[in-house]
Amino acid sequence: MGKLKTNRSAAKRFSVSKTGKVKHKKAYLRHLLSSKGRARKRQLRQPGILNAADARNTRKLVPYL
């Protein structure tokens, strides 16, 4: 079997934790931040974890993740 192409947009958006879970950056932290609370913004800075179904699809897009 030949090499598989990586979807470059997905490769920039996702990474893998040490335990093998797929991490992503959370949304809603780009603009209009003055109306959002301090605790909410702090929690949005933490990486999100994809659920199993989405992680499976992401691994197809980024086979060498």
C-alpha positions as a Markdown table, in Angstrom:
| # | Residue | x | y | z |
|---|---|---|---|---|
| 1 | Met | 0.0 | 0.0 | 0.0 |
| 2 | Gly | 1.3 | 3.5 | -0.9 |
| 3 | Lys | 1.6 | 6.5 | 1.3 |
| 4 | Leu | -1.6 | 8.2 | 2.4 |
| 5 | Lys | -2.1 | 11.9 | 2.0 |
| 6 | Thr | -2.8 | 14.0 | 5.1 |
| 7 | Asn | -5.6 | 16.5 | 5.1 |
| 8 | Arg | -3.5 | 19.6 | 5.9 |
| 9 | Ser | -6.3 | 21.7 | 7.4 |
| 10 | Ala | -7.1 | 18.9 | 9.9 |
| 11 | Ala | -3.4 | 18.4 | 10.7 |
| 12 | Lys | -3.2 | 22.0 | 11.8 |
| 13 | Arg | -6.3 | 21.8 | 14.0 |
| 14 | Phe | -5.8 | 18.5 | 15.9 |
| 15 | Ser | -3.1 | 16.9 | 17.9 |
| 16 | Val | -2.8 | 13.7 | 20.0 |
| 17 | Ser | -2.4 | 13.5 | 23.8 |
| 18 | Lys | 0.1 | 11.1 | 25.5 |
| 19 | Thr | -2.8 | 8.7 | 26.1 |
| 20 | Gly | -3.8 | 8.7 | 22.5 |
| 21 | Lys | -6.9 | 11.0 | 22.7 |
| 22 | Val | -7.4 | 13.6 | 19.9 |
| 23 | Lys | -7.2 | 17.2 | 21.2 |
| 24 | His | -8.6 | 20.4 | 19.7 |
| 25 | Lys | -8.8 | 24.0 | 20.5 |
| 26 | Lys | -12.2 | 25.2 | 21.8 |
| 27 | Ala | -14.3 | 27.8 | 20.0 |
| 28 | Tyr | -15.7 | 31.2 | 21.2 |
| 29 | Leu | -12.3 | 32.7 | 22.2 |
| 30 | Arg | -11.6 | 35.0 | 19.2 |
| 31 | His | -13.7 | 38.1 | 19.7 |
| 32 | Leu | -16.5 | 39.7 | 21.8 |
| 33 | Leu | -14.5 | 38.7 | 24.8 |
| 34 | Ser | -15.6 | 41.5 | 27.1 |
| 35 | Ser | -19.1 | 40.1 | 27.5 |
| 36 | Lys | -17.7 | 36.6 | 28.5 |
| 37 | Gly | -16.8 | 35.9 | 32.1 |
| 38 | Arg | -13.2 | 35.4 | 33.3 |
| 39 | Ala | -13.8 | 31.8 | 34.4 |
| 40 | Arg | -15.5 | 31.0 | 31.1 |
| 41 | Lys | -12.5 | 32.3 | 29.1 |
| 42 | Arg | -10.1 | 30.4 | 31.3 |
| 43 | Gln | -11.9 | 27.2 | 30.7 |
| 44 | Leu | -12.0 | 27.8 | 26.9 |
| 45 | Arg | -8.2 | 27.9 | 26.9 |
| 46 | Gln | -8.0 | 24.3 | 28.0 |
| 47 | Pro | -7.9 | 21.8 | 25.1 |
| 48 | Gly | -11.0 | 19.9 | 24.2 |
| 49 | Ile | -11.1 | 16.1 | 23.6 |
| 50 | Leu | -12.9 | 14.6 | 20.6 |
| 51 | Asn | -15.5 | 11.9 | 21.2 |
| 52 | Ala | -14.7 | 8.4 | 19.9 |
| 53 | Ala | -16.7 | 8.8 | 16.7 |
| 54 | Asp | -15.2 | 12.1 | 15.7 |
| 55 | Ala | -11.7 | 10.9 | 16.7 |
| 56 | Arg | -12.1 | 7.9 | 14.3 |
| 57 | Asn | -13.0 | 10.3 | 11.4 |
| 58 | Thr | -10.1 | 12.6 | 12.3 |
| 59 | Arg | -7.6 | 9.8 | 12.2 |
| 60 | Lys | -8.7 | 9.0 | 8.7 |
| 61 | Leu | -8.0 | 12.6 | 7.7 |
| 62 | Val | -4.7 | 12.7 | 9.5 |
| 63 | Pro | -3.3 | 9.1 | 9.2 |
| 64 | Tyr | 0.1 | 9.9 | 10.7 |
| 65 | Leu | -1.2 | 11.9 | 13.7 |
